[in-house]
């Protein structure tokens, strides 16, 4: 389960996973493209989590505690 503001992060992680699977299945080296996407993911996470509201912090805490 994810929160609305985390959806872009989850989508990008899914794309990275798909590319990694494709790379393995087709014996291709797409590591440079994956690296670029991982850097983008890190920046996105920093931006999103550094600008969350107090209520979003509560949502994260509640969600994480229920797992």
N, CA, C and O atoms as a GROMACS GRO file, in nm:
protein
  268
    1UNK      N    1   0.085  -0.118   0.000
    1UNK     CA    2   0.000   0.000   0.000
    1UNK      C    3   0.089   0.123   0.000
    1UNK      O    4   0.192   0.127   0.067
    2UNK      N    5   0.048   0.222  -0.075
    2UNK     CA    6   0.127   0.345  -0.081
    2UNK      C    7   0.037   0.465  -0.062
    2UNK      O    8  -0.085   0.458  -0.076
    3UNK      N    9   0.100   0.574  -0.029
    3UNK     CA   10   0.029   0.700  -0.012
    3UNK      C   11   0.034   0.775  -0.144
    3UNK      O   12   0.122   0.753  -0.227
    4UNK      N   13  -0.062   0.864  -0.163
    4UNK     CA   14  -0.072   0.937  -0.291
    4UNK      C   15   0.058   1.005  -0.330
    4UNK      O   16   0.100   0.997  -0.446
    5UNK      N   17   0.122   1.072  -0.237
    5UNK     CA   18   0.242   1.147  -0.270
    5UNK      C   19   0.362   1.057  -0.298
    5UNK      O   20   0.464   1.104  -0.350
    6UNK      N   21   0.352   0.929  -0.265
    6UNK     CA   22   0.460   0.834  -0.292
    6UNK      C   23   0.446   0.764  -0.427
    6UNK      O   24   0.537   0.693  -0.470
    7UNK      N   25   0.335   0.782  -0.493
    7UNK     CA   26   0.310   0.710  -0.618
    7UNK      C   27   0.416   0.734  -0.726
    7UNK      O   28   0.456   0.638  -0.793
    8UNK      N   29   0.464   0.857  -0.746
    8UNK     CA   30   0.570   0.876  -0.848
    8UNK      C   31   0.696   0.795  -0.816
    8UNK      O   32   0.764   0.745  -0.906
    9UNK      N   33   0.727   0.783  -0.689
    9UNK     CA   34   0.844   0.704  -0.647
    9UNK      C   35   0.823   0.557  -0.682
    9UNK      O   36   0.912   0.491  -0.736
   10UNK      N   37   0.706   0.507  -0.650
   10UNK     CA   38   0.676   0.367  -0.675
   10UNK      C   39   0.675   0.338  -0.825
   10UNK      O   40   0.725   0.233  -0.868
   11UNK      N   41   0.618   0.428  -0.904
   11UNK     CA   42   0.615   0.408  -1.050
   11UNK      C   43   0.757   0.402  -1.107
   11UNK      O   44   0.787   0.316  -1.191
   12UNK      N   45   0.843   0.492  -1.062
   12UNK     CA   46   0.980   0.493  -1.113
   12UNK      C   47   1.054   0.366  -1.070
   12UNK      O   48   1.133   0.312  -1.147
   13UNK      N   49   1.031   0.319  -0.948
   13UNK     CA   50   1.092   0.193  -0.903
   13UNK      C   51   1.046   0.077  -0.991
   13UNK      O   52   1.126  -0.010  -1.026
   14UNK      N   53   0.919   0.077  -1.026
   14UNK     CA   54   0.866  -0.029  -1.113
   14UNK      C   55   0.932  -0.025  -1.251
   14UNK      O   56   0.963  -0.129  -1.308
   15UNK      N   57   0.951   0.095  -1.303
   15UNK     CA   58   1.017   0.110  -1.434
   15UNK      C   59   1.160   0.057  -1.427
   15UNK      O   60   1.205  -0.014  -1.517
   16UNK      N   61   1.230   0.091  -1.321
   16UNK     CA   62   1.368   0.043  -1.304
   16UNK      C   63   1.370  -0.109  -1.298
   16UNK      O   64   1.454  -0.174  -1.361
   17UNK      N   65   1.278  -0.167  -1.221
   17UNK     CA   66   1.270  -0.313  -1.212
   17UNK      C   67   1.243  -0.377  -1.347
   17UNK      O   68   1.304  -0.478  -1.382
   18UNK      N   69   1.152  -0.318  -1.423
   18UNK     CA   70   1.120  -0.372  -1.556
   18UNK      C   71   1.241  -0.367  -1.649
   18UNK      O   72   1.266  -0.461  -1.724
   19UNK      N   73   1.314  -0.258  -1.644
   19UNK     CA   74   1.433  -0.246  -1.729
   19UNK      C   75   1.539  -0.347  -1.687
   19UNK      O   76   1.605  -0.407  -1.772
   20UNK      N   77   1.554  -0.368  -1.556
   20UNK     CA   78   1.651  -0.467  -1.510
   20UNK      C   79   1.613  -0.607  -1.556
   20UNK      O   80   1.699  -0.684  -1.599
   21UNK      N   81   1.485  -0.641  -1.547
   21UNK     CA   82   1.440  -0.772  -1.594
   21UNK      C   83   1.463  -0.786  -1.745
   21UNK      O   84   1.510  -0.889  -1.792
   22UNK      N   85   1.429  -0.681  -1.818
   22UNK     CA   86   1.450  -0.682  -1.964
   22UNK      C   87   1.597  -0.701  -1.996
   22UNK      O   88   1.632  -0.775  -2.088
   23UNK      N   89   1.681  -0.634  -1.922
   23UNK     CA   90   1.825  -0.641  -1.943
   23UNK      C   91   1.874  -0.784  -1.923
   23UNK      O   92   1.955  -0.834  -2.002
   24UNK      N   93   1.827  -0.849  -1.819
   24UNK     CA   94   1.869  -0.986  -1.790
   24UNK      C   95   1.814  -1.083  -1.894
   24UNK      O   96   1.887  -1.169  -1.945
   25UNK      N   97   1.686  -1.068  -1.925
   25UNK     CA   98   1.622  -1.160  -2.020
   25UNK      C   99   1.681  -1.151  -2.160
   25UNK      O  100   1.684  -1.250  -2.233
   26UNK      N  101   1.729  -1.034  -2.198
   26UNK     CA  102   1.778  -1.013  -2.334
   26UNK      C  103   1.930  -0.997  -2.342
   26UNK      O  104   1.985  -0.963  -2.446
   27UNK      N  105   1.996  -1.022  -2.230
   27UNK     CA  106   2.141  -1.015  -2.224
   27UNK      C  107   2.194  -0.883  -2.281
   27UNK      O  108   2.282  -0.880  -2.367
   28UNK      N  109   2.138  -0.774  -2.229
   28UNK     CA  110   2.178  -0.639  -2.271
   28UNK      C  111   2.241  -0.566  -2.154
   28UNK      O  112   2.215  -0.597  -2.038
   29UNK      N  113   2.323  -0.468  -2.185
   29UNK     CA  114   2.380  -0.384  -2.081
   29UNK      C  115   2.313  -0.248  -2.085
   29UNK      O  116   2.346  -0.162  -2.167
   30UNK      N  117   2.220  -0.229  -1.996
   30UNK     CA  118   2.150  -0.101  -1.984
   30UNK      C  119   2.182  -0.036  -1.850
   30UNK      O  120   2.103   0.043  -1.799
   31UNK      N  121   2.296  -0.069  -1.796
   31UNK     CA  122   2.332  -0.021  -1.664
   31UNK      C  123   2.344   0.132  -1.658
   31UNK      O  124   2.312   0.192  -1.555
   32UNK      N  125   2.388   0.193  -1.765
   32UNK     CA  126   2.399   0.340  -1.763
   32UNK      C  127   2.261   0.404  -1.756
   32UNK      O  128   2.242   0.504  -1.687
   33UNK      N  129   2.164   0.346  -1.827
   33UNK     CA  130   2.027   0.398  -1.822
   33UNK      C  131   1.966   0.376  -1.684
   33UNK      O  132   1.896   0.462  -1.632
   34UNK      N  133   1.993   0.261  -1.627
   34UNK     CA  134   1.943   0.232  -1.492
   34UNK      C  135   2.005   0.328  -1.391
   34UNK      O  136   1.938   0.377  -1.301
   35UNK      N  137   2.132   0.354  -1.407
   35UNK     CA  138   2.201   0.446  -1.317
   35UNK      C  139   2.137   0.585  -1.322
   35UNK      O  140   2.116   0.648  -1.218
   36UNK      N  141   2.106   0.632  -1.441
   36UNK     CA  142   2.042   0.764  -1.457
   36UNK      C  143   1.906   0.764  -1.387
   36UNK      O  144   1.870   0.860  -1.318
   37UNK      N  145   1.830   0.658  -1.406
   37UNK     CA  146   1.699   0.649  -1.343
   37UNK      C  147   1.709   0.639  -1.190
   37UNK      O  148   1.627   0.695  -1.119
   38UNK      N  149   1.809   0.568  -1.141
   38UNK     CA  150   1.829   0.558  -0.996
   38UNK      C  151   1.867   0.694  -0.936
   38UNK      O  152   1.823   0.727  -0.826
   39UNK      N  153   1.948   0.770  -1.008
   39UNK     CA  154   1.980   0.905  -0.961
   39UNK      C  155   1.855   0.992  -0.958
   39UNK      O  156   1.833   1.069  -0.864
   40UNK      N  157   1.775   0.979  -1.062
   40UNK     CA  158   1.648   1.053  -1.067
   40UNK      C  159   1.557   1.012  -0.951
   40UNK      O  160   1.492   1.096  -0.890
   41UNK      N  161   1.554   0.883  -0.922
   41UNK     CA  162   1.475   0.832  -0.811
   41UNK      C  163   1.522   0.891  -0.678
   41UNK      O  164   1.440   0.934  -0.596
   42UNK      N  165   1.652   0.893  -0.657
   42UNK     CA  166   1.706   0.949  -0.533
   42UNK      C  167   1.669   1.096  -0.517
   42UNK      O  168   1.630   1.140  -0.409
   43UNK      N  169   1.681   1.172  -0.625
   43UNK     CA  170   1.644   1.313  -0.620
   43UNK      C  171   1.495   1.330  -0.593
   43UNK      O  172   1.454   1.416  -0.515
   44UNK      N  173   1.414   1.247  -0.658
   44UNK     CA  174   1.270   1.253  -0.638
   44UNK      C  175   1.233   1.223  -0.493
   44UNK      O  176   1.150   1.292  -0.434
   45UNK      N  177   1.296   1.121  -0.436
   45UNK     CA  178   1.269   1.086  -0.297
   45UNK      C  179   1.309   1.200  -0.204
   45UNK      O  180   1.234   1.235  -0.113
   46UNK      N  181   1.426   1.258  -0.229
   46UNK     CA  182   1.470   1.371  -0.147
   46UNK      C  183   1.372   1.487  -0.154
   46UNK      O  184   1.336   1.546  -0.051
   47UNK      N  185   1.328   1.519  -0.274
   47UNK     CA  186   1.234   1.630  -0.292
   47UNK      C  187   1.100   1.603  -0.225
   47UNK      O  188   1.046   1.688  -0.154
   48UNK      N  189   1.048   1.485  -0.247
   48UNK     CA  190   0.916   1.453  -0.193
   48UNK      C  191   0.920   1.446  -0.040
   48UNK      O  192   0.836   1.508   0.026
   49UNK      N  193   1.014   1.373   0.015
   49UNK     CA  194   1.016   1.354   0.160
   49UNK      C  195   1.066   1.477   0.236
   49UNK      O  196   1.041   1.488   0.356
   50UNK      N  197   1.135   1.568   0.170
   50UNK     CA  198   1.178   1.690   0.240
   50UNK      C  199   1.068   1.795   0.242
   50UNK      O  200   1.079   1.896   0.312
   51UNK      N  201   0.961   1.773   0.166
   51UNK     CA  202   0.852   1.871   0.158
   51UNK      C  203   0.717   1.815   0.203
   51UNK      O  204   0.613   1.867   0.164
   52UNK      N  205   0.718   1.711   0.285
   52UNK     CA  206   0.591   1.656   0.328
   52UNK      C  207   0.533   1.738   0.442
   52UNK      O  208   0.604   1.804   0.518
   53UNK      N  209   0.404   1.731   0.451
   53UNK     CA  210   0.331   1.804   0.555
   53UNK      C  211   0.332   1.723   0.685
   53UNK      O  212   0.361   1.603   0.683
   54UNK      N  213   0.300   1.787   0.796
   54UNK     CA  214   0.289   1.711   0.923
   54UNK      C  215   0.189   1.596   0.913
   54UNK      O  216   0.212   1.488   0.969
   55UNK      N  217   0.078   1.618   0.844
   55UNK     CA  218  -0.020   1.510   0.828
   55UNK      C  219   0.037   1.394   0.747
   55UNK      O  220   0.010   1.278   0.778
   56UNK      N  221   0.114   1.424   0.644
   56UNK     CA  222   0.176   1.318   0.565
   56UNK      C  223   0.275   1.238   0.650
   56UNK      O  224   0.289   1.118   0.631
   57UNK      N  225   0.344   1.305   0.742
   57UNK     CA  226   0.434   1.234   0.834
   57UNK      C  227   0.356   1.134   0.919
   57UNK      O  228   0.400   1.021   0.940
   58UNK      N  229   0.240   1.176   0.966
   58UNK     CA  230   0.155   1.088   1.044
   58UNK      C  231   0.110   0.970   0.958
   58UNK      O  232   0.111   0.856   1.004
   59UNK      N  233   0.073   0.997   0.833
   59UNK     CA  234   0.031   0.889   0.743
   59UNK      C  235   0.143   0.787   0.724
   59UNK      O  236   0.119   0.666   0.726
   60UNK      N  237   0.265   0.836   0.706
   60UNK     CA  238   0.380   0.746   0.688
   60UNK      C  239   0.400   0.662   0.813
   60UNK      O  240   0.419   0.541   0.804
   61UNK      N  241   0.396   0.725   0.928
   61UNK     CA  242   0.416   0.652   1.054
   61UNK      C  243   0.309   0.545   1.073
   61UNK      O  244   0.340   0.432   1.111
   62UNK      N  245   0.187   0.580   1.047
   62UNK     CA  246   0.077   0.483   1.062
   62UNK      C  247   0.092   0.368   0.963
   62UNK      O  248   0.074   0.252   1.000
   63UNK      N  249   0.123   0.399   0.839
   63UNK     CA  250   0.138   0.297   0.737
   63UNK      C  251   0.252   0.202   0.771
   63UNK      O  252   0.237   0.081   0.759
   64UNK      N  253   0.365   0.256   0.812
   64UNK     CA  254   0.483   0.175   0.841
   64UNK      C  255   0.460   0.088   0.964
   64UNK      O  256   0.510  -0.024   0.970
   65UNK      N  257   0.385   0.138   1.062
   65UNK     CA  258   0.360   0.061   1.183
   65UNK      C  259   0.263  -0.054   1.162
   65UNK      O  260   0.260  -0.148   1.241
   66UNK      N  261   0.184  -0.049   1.056
   66UNK     CA  262   0.085  -0.152   1.030
   66UNK      C  263   0.141  -0.268   0.949
   66UNK      O  264   0.073  -0.369   0.932
   67UNK      N  265   0.259  -0.255   0.899
   67UNK     CA  266   0.316  -0.363   0.816
   67UNK      C  267   0.370  -0.473   0.901
   67UNK      O  268   0.422  -0.572   0.849
   0.00000   0.00000   0.00000
